[in-house]
Amino acid sequence: MIKKIFYLLIILIFLIGCGGSTYQVEPPINDVGEINIGVLRGPTGLGMLHLMKENEQNNTQNNYHFNILGSPDEIPSLLIQGAIDLAAVPSNLASVLYNVTKGEIQAIAINTLGVLHIMDTTSEINQIEDLRGRTIFLSGLGAVPEFVLNYILNMNGLIPGEDVFLSFRSEHTEIAALLTEGEASIALLPEPFATTVFNNIESVNFALDLTEEWNKIGEDYALVMGVLVGRRDFIEQNKEQIISFLHEYEISINFVNENIEEAAQLAVDFGIIPNANIATMAIPRSNLVFITGNTMKTYLEGFLNVIYNENPMSVGGNMPTNNFFFID
């Protein structure tokens, strides 16, 4: 059965790209648990930084064991095999995992909103309409960045492939090279790649923040890019530990947002972002949040529905049902 699920994941992951409510329950103070957590390098891992430091200093309610991973593709087998209990993942991967495990994965919290930016070397892109007739370079064909961009373009009266042209590359680094060499003038990049390009290429500027453009559309849900998920059996058997973890995770996210320079150094120390200057600039643009409960459900369900309508396989073929959401 595990092998079958694993192979399904390999197929589905090919389609994957790249201020909220306060958790009010006070943590238990004597019931220490062991929790294995998968953390991705990049924006979705930033919110863990303070918690990782506190854990090293034995100042946490639970004993946390962090697995720093380079790609979302590494997470599914670790979760399914029980090697990790919780993981910070791209939002659509959370839904894919829920579907392929037949409901054995739950979403616990939203930790990252939009991290996508239109980068421009022409100084002519100030609004979505300015993209008419232009070519945007991006990576993630058939993945979340493409779906988000298509949705925003369509909602602004621009038809991808007719009014705006998309040129795909396999890696963000390829796009950076094209901008450097003058072969591309407009690109879609996530953090921290957007900040890295901004720092390294004098002619590049941040033209459009897709989070702001998404919010202008006026939806009741947010541009959800990162989600914390967990194995249902672990959550059900360790509910008090999950509650205490959420309490500490919220503190950690708030610390990172409020202490950017210290958090940037922690990002380097823990291998989340390799350069402290890049991390210092990227953290404020990474939209780190802590959103749980019914607000999480509303935001995540709404966002997944948008990309489901673009391509059902991007969320695993079906929209997740109510038991996908951990609501205490």
C-alpha positions in Angstrom: 0.0 0.0 0.0 2.8 2.4 0.9 4.6 1.7 -2.4 1.3 2.5 -4.3 0.9 5.8 -2.5 4.5 6.7 -3.1 4.3 6.1 -6.8 1.1 8.2 -7.0 2.9 11.0 -5.3 5.7 11.0 -7.8 3.2 11.5 -10.6 1.3 14.2 -8.8 4.3 16.1 -7.5 5.3 16.7 -11.1 2.4 19.1 -11.2 3.5 21.0 -8.1 5.3 24.3 -8.1 6.8 26.0 -5.9 -1.6 38.6 10.0 -3.9 36.0 11.0 -5.9 34.7 13.8 -4.2 34.0 17.2 -4.2 30.5 18.6 -5.8 31.1 21.9 -5.3 27.8 23.8 -2.6 27.9 26.4 0.0 25.1 26.0 0.3 22.3 28.6 3.4 22.8 30.7 4.3 19.3 31.9 3.4 16.9 29.0 6.6 16.9 26.9 6.4 15.4 23.4 8.8 14.4 20.7 7.9 16.0 17.3 9.7 15.5 14.0 9.3 18.5 11.7 10.1 18.9 8.0 11.2 22.4 7.1 11.9 23.6 3.5 14.6 26.1 2.7 13.1 29.4 1.6 10.0 31.4 2.8 7.9 28.5 4.3 10.8 27.7 6.6 11.4 31.2 7.9 8.7 31.1 10.5 10.4 28.2 12.3 13.7 30.1 13.0 13.0 31.3 16.5 11.5 28.0 17.5 14.6 26.2 16.2 16.9 28.5 18.3 14.7 28.0 21.4 14.7 24.2 20.8 18.5 24.2 20.7 18.6 25.9 24.0 16.0 23.5 25.6 13.5 26.3 26.1 10.5 24.7 24.3 7.5 22.8 25.6 8.2 19.8 23.3 11.4 18.3 22.0 11.6 19.2 18.3 13.7 17.4 15.7 14.0 19.5 12.5 14.7 18.1 9.1 15.9 20.8 6.8 14.9 19.9 3.2 15.7 21.4 -0.2 12.7 20.4 -2.2 8.9 19.7 -1.6 9.5 16.4 -3.4 11.4 15.1 -0.4 8.4 15.5 2.0 5.7 13.1 0.9 7.6 9.8 1.5 8.9 11.1 4.9 5.4 11.9 6.0 3.8 8.7 4.8 6.6 6.5 6.3 6.3 8.4 9.6 9.8 9.8 9.5 8.3 13.2 10.1 5.1 14.2 11.9 4.6 17.8 10.7 5.9 19.7 7.6 5.7 23.2 6.2 4.8 22.7 2.5 3.4 24.6 -0.5 -0.4 24.9 -0.2 -1.3 22.7 -3.2 1.1 20.0 -2.0 -1.0 19.9 1.3 -4.1 19.1 -0.8 -2.2 16.5 -3.0 -1.0 14.7 0.2 -4.6 14.7 1.6 -5.9 13.1 -1.6 -3.3 10.5 -2.2 -3.3 9.3 1.4 -7.1 9.3 1.4 -7.5 11.9 4.2 -4.5 10.9 6.4 -3.0 14.4 6.2 -4.4 17.5 7.8 -3.7 21.2 7.4 -2.9 22.8 10.7 -2.0 26.4 10.0 -1.3 28.8 7.1 2.3 30.2 7.5 3.0 32.0 4.3 0.9 34.2 2.0 2.1 35.5 -1.4 5.8 35.5 -2.1 5.5 36.1 -5.9 6.8 39.3 -7.6 7.0 40.6 -11.1 10.5 41.8 -11.7 11.2 44.3 -14.4 14.2 45.9 -16.1 12.2 48.3 -18.3 10.8 50.6 -15.5 7.6 50.5 -17.6 5.5 48.0 -15.5 3.4 49.8 -12.9 0.1 48.0 -13.1 -1.2 44.7 -14.5 -2.4 46.4 -17.7 1.2 47.4 -18.5 1.9 43.7 -19.1 -0.3 43.7 -22.2 1.8 42.6 -25.2 4.7 41.7 -23.0 6.5 38.3 -22.4 6.9 37.2 -18.8 9.6 34.6 -18.0 8.8 32.2 -15.2 9.4 28.7 -13.9 6.8 26.2 -12.8 4.8 25.2 -15.9 1.6 23.6 -14.7 2.3 24.7 -11.1 1.0 27.3 -8.6 3.0 30.3 -9.9 1.4 29.8 -13.4 -2.1 29.3 -12.0 -1.8 32.4 -9.8 -0.5 34.6 -12.6 -3.2 33.3 -15.0 -5.9 34.0 -12.5 -4.7 37.6 -11.9 -4.3 38.3 -15.6 -7.8 36.9 -16.4 -9.4 38.9 -13.6 -7.8 42.0 -15.1 -9.1 41.3 -18.6 -5.8 40.0 -20.0 -5.8 36.6 -21.7 -2.6 34.5 -21.2 -1.2 33.5 -24.6 -3.1 36.2 -26.4 -2.6 39.5 -24.5 0.4 38.4 -22.3 2.9 35.7 -23.3 4.5 33.3 -20.8 7.9 31.8 -21.4 8.8 29.0 -19.1 12.1 27.8 -17.8 12.9 24.9 -15.5 14.8 26.8 -12.8 14.6 30.2 -11.1 18.4 30.5 -11.7 17.9 30.3 -15.4 15.5 33.3 -15.3 18.1 35.2 -13.2 20.7 34.5 -15.9 18.4 35.7 -18.7 17.7 39.0 -16.8 21.4 39.4 -16.3 22.3 38.9 -19.9 19.5 41.1 -21.1 17.6 38.3 -22.8 14.6 38.8 -20.6 13.2 42.0 -19.3 10.1 40.9 -17.2 10.0 37.8 -14.9 7.9 36.3 -12.2 10.0 35.1 -9.2 9.3 34.1 -5.7 11.3 35.1 -2.6 14.1 34.8 -1.9 15.0 34.6 -5.6 13.3 37.9 -6.3 15.5 39.7 -3.7 18.6 37.9 -4.9 18.0 39.1 -8.4 17.2 42.7 -7.2 20.5 42.8 -5.3 22.6 41.4 -8.1 21.2 43.1 -11.2 21.3 46.9 -11.1 18.5 47.4 -13.7 16.0 45.2 -12.0 13.2 46.5 -9.8 10.1 45.1 -8.0 7.3 46.1 -10.4 4.3 44.2 -9.0 3.6 42.3 -5.9 1.2 39.5 -6.8 -0.2 39.4 -3.3 -1.3 43.0 -3.6 -2.8 42.3 -7.0 -4.6 39.3 -5.7 -6.0 41.4 -2.8 -7.2 44.1 -5.3 -9.5 41.5 -6.9 -11.5 41.6 -3.7 -11.7 37.9 -2.8 -12.6 36.9 0.7 -9.6 34.5 0.8 -5.9 35.1 0.6 -3.1 34.1 -1.7 -2.0 31.1 0.4 1.5 29.8 -0.5 2.6 27.9 2.5 0.8 25.6 4.9 1.8 23.5 7.9 0.5 19.9 7.7 0.6 16.9 9.9 -0.2 13.2 9.9 -3.7 12.6 11.2 -2.8 9.7 13.4 0.0 11.7 15.1 -2.3 14.7 15.6 -5.1 12.7 17.1 -2.7 10.9 19.5 -0.8 14.0 20.5 -3.4 16.8 20.6 -1.9 18.6 23.6 1.5 18.6 22.1 0.1 20.0 18.9 -1.6 22.8 20.8 1.6 23.6 22.7 3.5 23.5 19.4 1.1 25.9 17.8 1.5 28.3 20.7 5.3 28.3 20.2 5.1 28.4 16.5 3.0 31.6 16.6 5.5 33.2 18.9 8.3 32.2 16.5 6.6 33.7 13.5 5.9 36.9 15.4 9.5 37.0 16.4 10.8 36.7 12.9 8.5 39.4 11.6 9.5 41.8 14.5 13.2 41.0 14.7 14.3 40.9 11.1 18.1 41.3 11.4 18.4 38.7 14.1 16.0 36.3 12.2 18.1 36.8 9.1 21.2 35.6 10.9 19.3 32.6 12.2 18.2 31.9 8.6 21.9 31.6 7.7 22.8 29.6 10.8 20.0 27.0 10.2 20.5 26.9 6.4 17.2 28.3 5.4 18.6 31.2 3.3 22.4 31.3 2.7 23.0 35.0 2.8 22.0 37.3 5.8 21.6 40.4 3.6 19.3 38.6 1.2 17.3 37.2 4.2 17.0 40.7 5.8 15.4 42.0 2.6 13.4 38.9 1.9 11.7 38.4 5.2 9.4 41.5 5.0 8.4 40.4 1.5 7.6 36.9 2.5 4.3 37.5 4.1 4.8 35.3 7.1 1.6 34.7 9.0 0.0 32.5 11.6 -3.6 31.6 10.6 -5.5 28.7 12.1 -9.1 27.5 12.6 -12.0 28.6 10.6 -10.1 31.5 9.0 -7.5 29.1 7.8 -10.2 26.9 6.3 -11.8 29.9 4.5 -8.6 31.2 3.1 -7.1 27.8 2.1 -10.3 26.4 0.7 -10.9 29.5 -1.4 -7.3 29.5 -2.8 -7.3 25.8 -3.6 -10.6 26.2 -5.4 -9.0 28.8 -7.7 -6.2 26.6 -8.7 -8.5 23.6 -8.9 -10.5 25.4 -11.5 -7.2 26.0 -13.4 -6.1 22.4 -13.2 -7.8 19.8 -10.8 -4.6 17.7 -10.7 -2.7 20.7 -9.1 -4.5 19.9 -5.9 -4.5 16.1 -6.3 -7.6 15.7 -8.5 -10.3 16.6 -5.9 -11.0 19.4 -3.5 -10.3 18.3 0.1 -13.3 17.8 2.4 -13.9 19.4 5.8 -11.8 16.8 7.7 -8.7 18.1 5.9 -8.7 21.1 8.3 -7.5 20.8 11.9 -9.9 23.0 13.8 -9.7 22.5 17.6 
